[in-house]
Amino acid sequence: MRTKGRLLISLCAVAPMVLGSVAAGADNTTNLTDRMDRLEARLQQVESQVTQLRQEKQAVQAQLDHQKQEDAALKARLDAPASSGFAASKSPAASDAPHLSKTPTSEWGTRVGYQEFPYHQRHGGFYYGFYFDHALAQQADGIPFGDLDADITIGISRSDTDHVNDFSDALLEKAVLEYRQTMLSGWIGIKYQLNQWAPLLRPYVIAGPGIWGDVVESPPLFIGEQNPSKALKVRKLPVDAAANLYEGGQGGAGFELNLASTGIKPLERVNLGFDYRYSAWTTGEQFATYTFSLSASE
């Protein structure tokens, strides 16, 4: 009996410890399960981010590959004209082509023709001049449909002898007065020429200021008179001086025909043309000039 009592007392003492250990073990198991669940959720989140980064990398790589293809295609297009142009320049057929290889930038030549004269001169005369053109801007620079050039012309002309039937108040008789004119002219113009039919044909318009030195040879005055007669007053001839300097403006139009179509190589840069020029002085006198031109361009 005494032995059974001790055993019972021992079990009673040990029972709380066992129960506490079991309870602690259960709590530890629950905490471990929660930690494993959190770790699994975190792992899934990391895997999702890795998958997203991999997709973004693939998209960026695809864009880079596409950009490389576009760059290669653009380089091929840019290299093609250069290579074809190089091949054309090496080709005998291209080098012998009867046309200009580029738009000329300078041109010099001569104009010959007929000029009218001021002061109601009935008979005009022969005109001869030299001119020089230089390109200011070309169609490649943004000029619409053509080129813009500067034109400088220097010319000389001489009229035929004109006759005026007039009455002298001093001599009380009729007489025939004769006079002629010699004129030196200088023109500075801006020339706009179309390239639609170039290099074969280049029509143009031109305008700018000018200066003229006009000499009236044998001023028509009766002997003994200080003032011009009625007929000469109508013509407004200057009688106070034989030579006068005038300023004004000039403008006109024309065309140039290139001789490259002949197939003769020395004529590839030779041009024939026609020029009409209208001149007006600040004094009110007006006259025109009609000329043919021969020029060479480079």
C-alpha positions, 0 to 999 in steps of 0.5 A: 500500500505504501508503495502504490501511494508513492507511485501515485504521488510520482505520477501526479508530479510528472503529469504536469511536466509531460502535459506542458511539454506536449503543449509546447511541442504543439505550439512549436509545430504551429509556428513552424507551419506558419513560417513555412507558409510565409516562405512559400508565399515569398518564393512564389512572389520572387518567382513571379518577379523573375518571370516578369524580368525575363519577359521584359528582357526578351521584349527589350532584346526584340526591340534591339534586334528590330532596330539593328535590322532598320539600321542595316536597311538604312545603311544599305539604302544610303550606300546603294546610290553612292556605289551606283554613282561610283560605278557610273563614273567609272563606266565609259558610257556614263562618262561619254553621256552628252549632258552636264553632270551637275548644275553649272555654277558660273557662266560667261558670254557675249550678247549681240543684237539690236537696241532702241534709244531714248529721245524718240530716236527713230533708228536704233542701232547695234548692241554688243556686250559681255556678261558674267553669271554666278550661282547664288542659290540652287534648287538643291538649296531650297529654291523652288523649281530652279536656280538663282543667279547674279548677272553682271553685264557691260555693253556698248551700242551705237544708233543710226543717224536720225533726221529732224525737220525743223524751223529756225526762228533765228534764221527764218528757214527750215532745215534738217537736223541730224544726230545719233547716240552712243551709249555705254550701259552697265546692268546688275541683275538677279536671274531666276531660271527654271530647271524643268527642262535642264540642262537642254533648255533653261528659261529665265526672268531677270531684273535689277538696277542699271546705269547708262552713259549716253552721248548725243553726237552733234547736238541738234541746235541751229546756229545762233539759237540757245534753246532747242526748237519745238521739234527738239523739245518734243523729243526732250533731247539734252542740249546743255551737254553732249554726254550725260549719266543716267540711272534706272532699272532694267528687267526682262526674260530669255532662255538658254539652249545647251548644245550637249544634245549634239553629242560633241563633247567640246560643246557640252558646256556651250549655250546659245540663247535669246535675251529681251531687256526693258530699260527705264531711266529715272528721267522717264525715258524707256527703251528695249534691247533684243540680243542673242547670246553665246556663253560657256558654263562651268 
